[in-house]
């Protein structure tokens, strides 16, 4: 059980980290360019920026590169069974998918009247992961690495990790709300 949990977290790091990088290095021009729907509500809001998206994807890929190097240094092979270019594509798909899922979540939240920063259970905790899986599923190695037990474990543990890490970030003063 511990081995499956560890493997799942390891395989999901390129999709878990992009939003952190987007928050840290984001800002600037919003992706929706300030546009609103006819009802006056923003399409996405100020929290989704071009710079945040770019640095989020780069951060997720950077996380993957570190993982790839760690595997080679310590002699275990999960991602490093793939040629580096193939792995870079996979980590890019996971990162890009995670951020796209987060943007989709913001879009849905704006449409149903949720303000920026307000919690939307399930969507906030799993939307990014579902999109990461969807995007990465086009990669030939996806089915080998992301087995049904890894996917199910990811779906189960991600909401728990999401809540715990948000509370920690809130306690450290990195977030204004604990969700």
C-alpha positions as a printed Julia matrix, in Angstrom:
179×3 Matrix{Float64}:
   0.0    0.0     0.0
   2.78   2.45    0.93
   4.58   1.54   -2.29
   1.47   2.36   -4.37
   0.98   5.68   -2.54
   4.62   6.63   -3.05
   4.55   5.61   -6.71
   1.34   7.54   -7.33
   2.64  10.73   -5.74
   5.9   10.38   -7.68
   4.05   9.9   -10.98
   1.76  12.86  -10.28
   4.37  15.43   -9.23
   4.54  16.99  -12.73
   0.79  17.61  -12.44
   0.79  18.56   -8.74
   3.42  21.32   -8.95
   2.38  23.58  -11.88
  -0.25  25.5    -9.92
   2.32  26.27   -7.23
   4.71  27.69   -9.81
   1.84  29.64  -11.41
   1.01  31.27   -8.07
   4.63  32.09   -7.24
   5.66  33.4   -10.66
   2.29  34.5   -12.04
   0.72  37.89  -12.29
   0.46  40.21  -15.22
  -2.06  40.03  -18.02
  -5.09  37.84  -17.31
  -5.77  35.11  -19.86
  -9.32  36.4   -20.29
  -7.92  39.9   -20.96
 -10.49  41.29  -18.51
 -13.4   40.22  -20.71
 -16.8   39.55  -19.19
 -19.87  37.62  -20.16
 -23.06  39.54  -20.9
 -24.12  39.08  -17.29
 -21.08  41.08  -16.16
 -19.13  38.18  -14.69
 -15.52  37.64  -15.72
 -14.69  34.69  -17.93
 -11.82  33.55  -15.69
 -10.67  36.39  -13.45
  -7.37  38.02  -12.57
  -5.92  34.87  -11.01
  -5.34  33.13  -14.34
  -2.54  34.9   -16.19
  -0.41  34.19  -19.22
   2.77  34.44  -17.15
   1.35  32.13  -14.48
   0.36  29.57  -17.1
   3.77  29.67  -18.81
   5.75  29.44  -15.57
   3.37  26.78  -14.26
   4.03  24.55  -17.26
   7.77  25.23  -17.08
   7.73  24.52  -13.34
   5.97  21.21  -13.84
   8.47  20.21  -16.53
  11.33  21.36  -14.27
   9.92  19.13  -11.52
   9.94  16.25  -13.99
  13.54  16.93  -15.01
  14.58  16.82  -11.35
  12.72  13.52  -10.93
  14.4   12.1   -14.03
  17.81  13.1   -12.67
  17.07  11.7    -9.2
  16.07   8.38  -10.72
  19.34   8.22  -12.66
  21.46   9.25   -9.67
  19.86   6.8    -7.24
  19.46   3.98   -9.75
  15.73   3.44   -9.83
  13.69   3.61  -12.97
  10.15   4.8   -13.33
  10.26   7.84  -15.6
  13.86   7.2   -16.62
  12.75   4.07  -18.48
  11.66   6.56  -21.15
  14.08   8.37  -23.43
  14.49  11.94  -22.15
  12.66  13.59  -25.1
   9.69  11.28  -24.61
   9.66  11.97  -20.88
   9.77  15.74  -21.49
   6.7   15.4   -23.69
   4.9   13.39  -20.98
   5.75  15.86  -18.21
   4.7   18.73  -20.48
   1.35  17.05  -21.14
   0.8   16.47  -17.41
   1.71  20.07  -16.55
  -0.24  21.63  -19.41
  -3.24  19.44  -18.63
  -3.18  20.31  -14.93
  -3.2   24.05  -15.64
  -5.86  23.68  -18.32
  -7.99  21.8   -15.8
  -7.48  24.6   -13.29
  -8.56  27.15  -15.91
 -11.6   25.03  -16.75
 -12.45  24.97  -13.04
 -12.23  28.76  -12.86
 -14.45  29.06  -15.91
 -17.09  26.8   -14.33
 -16.85  28.65  -11.01
 -17.4   32.04  -12.69
 -20.38  30.68  -14.63
 -22.13  29.41  -11.49
 -21.38  32.6    -9.58
 -18.46  31.54   -7.38
 -16.05  34.39   -6.71
 -12.3   34.03   -7.08
 -10.8   32.23   -4.1
 -14.07  30.62   -3.02
 -13.89  26.86   -2.58
 -15.74  24.58   -4.99
 -15.36  21.06   -3.57
 -14.37  18.26   -5.95
 -13.78  20.64   -8.88
 -10.97  22.4    -7.02
  -9.42  19.16   -5.84
  -9.77  16.93   -8.9
 -10.38  19.06  -11.99
  -6.69  19.64  -12.64
  -5.92  15.94  -12.17
  -8.61  14.77  -14.57
  -7.31  17.13  -17.26
  -3.7   16.07  -16.57
  -4.73  12.44  -17.1
  -6.7   13.34  -20.24
  -3.84  15.27  -21.82
  -1.19  12.71  -20.85
  -3.3    9.8   -22.07
  -2.2   10.53  -25.65
   1.38   9.64  -24.7
   2.37   6.06  -25.61
   3.77   5.36  -22.12
   0.68   6.59  -20.27
  -1.0    3.18  -19.99
   2.2    1.56  -18.78
   2.99   4.12  -16.08
  -0.52   5.28  -15.13
  -2.17   1.96  -14.44
  -5.78   1.82  -13.19
  -4.58   1.39   -9.58
  -2.35   4.48   -9.88
  -5.21   6.51  -11.38
  -7.66   5.39   -8.69
  -5.14   6.04   -5.93
  -4.49   9.5    -7.39
  -8.21  10.28   -7.4
  -8.5    9.17   -3.77
  -5.4   10.86   -2.32
  -5.4   14.08   -4.3
  -8.3   15.74   -2.44
  -6.64  14.85    0.87
  -3.26  16.21   -0.26
  -4.99  19.29   -1.65
  -6.65  20.1     1.68
  -3.52  19.41    3.72
  -1.19  21.47    1.52
  -3.64  24.37    1.39
  -3.92  24.43    5.18
  -0.12  24.4     5.47
   0.17  27.23    2.91
  -2.45  29.21    4.82
  -0.66  28.66    8.16
   2.6   29.8     6.55
   0.92  32.95    5.26
   1.26  31.94    1.61
  -2.52  31.85    1.07
  -5.26  34.15    2.3
  -7.76  31.31    2.75
  -7.2   27.7     3.86
  -8.73  26.12    0.72
